[in-house]
Amino acid sequence: MATPLNIGIAGLGNVGASVFRLLQQNASVLAARAGRDVNVTAVSARDKTRDRGIDLSGVTWHDDPVALAADPAVDLVVELMGGAEGKAFDLVSAAVKAGKPVVTANKALLASRGAEVLALLQDAKSSIAFEAAVAGGIPVIKGLREGLAANNIRAIYGILNGTCNYILSEMTHTGRDFADVLAEAQQLGYAEADPTFDVDGIDAAHKLSILTGLAFGCVPDVKHIDMKGIRHITSLDIAFADELGYRIKLLGTARVTEKGIEQSVEPCLVPRSSAIAAVDGALNAVYVDGDFSGKILLMGAGAGGDATASAVVADIVDIARGHVLPLMGVAGGAVVPLVPADLTARVESYYLRFKVLDVPGVVADISAILRDCHVSLESVLQRGRDPGQPVQLIMTTHETREADMNAAIGKIAALQAVMETPHMMRIEEFEG
Amino acid sequence: MATPLNIGIAGLGNVGASVFRLLQQNASVLAARAGRDVNVTAVSARDKTRDRGIDLSGVTWHDDPVALAADPAVDLVVELMGGAEGKAFDLVSAAVKAGKPVVTANKALLASRGAEVLALLQDAKSSIAFEAAVAGGIPVIKGLREGLAANNIRAIYGILNGTCNYILSEMTHTGRDFADVLAEAQQLGYAEADPTFDVDGIDAAHKLSILTGLAFGCVPDVKHIDMKGIRHITSLDIAFADELGYRIKLLGTARVTEKGIEQSVEPCLVPRSSAIAAVDGALNAVYVDGDFSGKILLMGAGAGGDATASAVVADIVDIARGHVLPLMGVAGGAVVPLVPADLTARVESYYLRFKVLDVPGVVADISAILRDCHVSLESVLQRGRDPGQPVQLIMTTHETREADMNAAIGKIAALQAVMETPHMMRIEEFEG
């Protein structure tokens, strides 16, 4: 058997402790698969005294994580501190410069400093693996960069944030409203005290940007992603979607077009009978559409210490086996800048919900605006009749240019009988 | 860029022609990903004159596929002839001996001659890749052997035969009977004239045996698999399952127990709300349950020229990138013999259907036998009342030892009022 691979872990939170446990608990099967022993020789974390349920005796403790890169007893650095700035970047940078491979779960680093990370690796005798940065235990990075390497990727669709999917699932199953379910999710520890990062789509956008980079061999950059969160989804939307045969999911979408790459994170209606609609609770799922493979779905736990540790250690096994790949799947020079496509040129169908006064002519006025903006209707649904009072008016459209849709919504919002900002969501049929 | 990788393809059927087209059509993205050009330099097939819609000019034609192994212009052999015997084995063997890597879609070869193939690779400077042997375009081999390499695998569940899944899906959606849907599937080309290989579970068992080998680092051997097909499923079963909240799927299952590895291919009831129930039509899906990852689902096209070509070429890209793995994911000496577990010791819950005469006491008699055999009932459903005439009696059980269940079924079958062999299917809840 070859010489052991010695690991240094920076960050001993939930994921770091799980990685430590996994490497001990599954040591024999890992050695058989990797062809060598894998040992943790050094760690670094904030609080040396905290009980993490792991035995750190015999393991070197570094107060400064960056010191792991220089520790001669460390062959491979695992970075689990997170964040795009500060020590995480410093450690990754130092390890790469020292010629040591890095395994990281740091999505922010790649999503917002992708170009710098690529530059760092240029001509380096090192590598950065990041299976754990997207969709936790689901081997989606490997699936995309290797398993589907034969394909020109046409599109990616992902449920990439477990918190949002949990909230939307609970709203669907119980009929409760967003705020109510969010409060419960916070109590249960499924959502942060400040839920912005999750519910406004930022976390999903970080992950999507990495998938985009891999799918299209380009520099990931989260700032090109159009983000909409789920705060505005109401139990009414959930119920009407159901009545129309759909579920609402926060979907990250990246598609290649002649004009560039379309990227968005937004709540969408997906057919209730589709496999992606069956992705329930805190699960994640990614659809990859390749020109030869067709649509491949990968689904599983997108977060949690153990599931994420599974991904971190898969990367470690790869490196122990001598398997290392260029960051975005194509040799350094071939990574291209991301050319974002104009989303308003997208042709999509839509779900619309208007709160209107039940007065004569309101449906006619709205319909006329839609017609004038070249929006053709698929269905119209009005719940209740209550003359002079507010009622809900739901419409679905045929395929429409997004710019036309936006123009129509702007005009409809200005109508006297329309009582609140119209609600609009894309319908994603997963066809073709 | 490194020297080109020259490919020889044996077998130019549906998959072979797709591989040829893919390598031409996606040449530039493949070169970027592989870091070198990939060219087809030689082919072999039965009929030189057949029009396959591909341009073979400039490509050497070998009448004897085994000659590809010796052709100095071939670096890598793609074997797409199929079959465990004859030329396919000879070619694989010759290529390995010549030190050339092999990419194959040949499930029969691995499933029934796994030990020989492993022996062939012992000390060889060669490798055999087989992503295309299981579940077509779904990167399940890679997912299992690499993506989930950190885990002790607890179980695998797979919908591994597209023909059976198509037939069961059609029966579900239309209420039609097996024979009727099979005949249509044959007309549409989804099922062979002799459907035995598909509908009796043999094809699924071949694939399951390979997944078992990878999951547990053991020698695949299809003869250890308990096989039941779908010929006996009726529209009644489909309808009653639906009423109980289930779908019927032909499921390949491999589970590790203290006594060894349980393997079966059999139609099972799965919860209608589960993601695996949403696997519709000719799709395939595999659930892998790892001790750290939890349950990961991979789903997509399990057959077809293009999807299978995606998997073949993914293997080619791996090899072009210098990435090669031991056949069953563990170094040669570590592959263990498969120890099959006694399936009758399984503890499962069951769906039972009896065609009985509607006479006083029949339910009491059946219930008494079940009780005496330690089978506890979950639900009882009787459709229609028709004194003296045959009626359907449906029962579901709590968890029961399979040996007890079999004993009970044997006794019930002998009752005067029971008019045909009882129907029994395992219920797979995917819990825990």
Interface residues (C-beta under 8 A of the other chain):
Chain A: S18 L22 N26 V29 L30 A32 R33 A34 G35 E131 G137 I138 P139 K142 G143 E146 G147 L148 A149 A150 N151 N152 G217 S273 S274 A275 A277 A278 V279 D280 G290 D291 F292 S293 G294 K295 I296 L297 L298 M299 G300 A301 G304 D306 A307 A309 S310 A311 V312 V313 A314 I316 V317 D318 R321 H323 L325 G329 V330 A331 A334
Chain B: S18 L22 Q25 N26 V29 L30 A32 R33 A34 G35 E131 G137 I138 P139 K142 G143 E146 G147 L148 A149 A150 N151 N152 G217 S273 S274 A275 A277 A278 V279 D280 G290 D291 F292 S293 G294 K295 I296 L297 L298 M299 G300 A301 G304 D306 A307 A309 S310 A311 V312 V313 A314 I316 V317 D318 R321 H323 L325 G329 V330 A331 A334
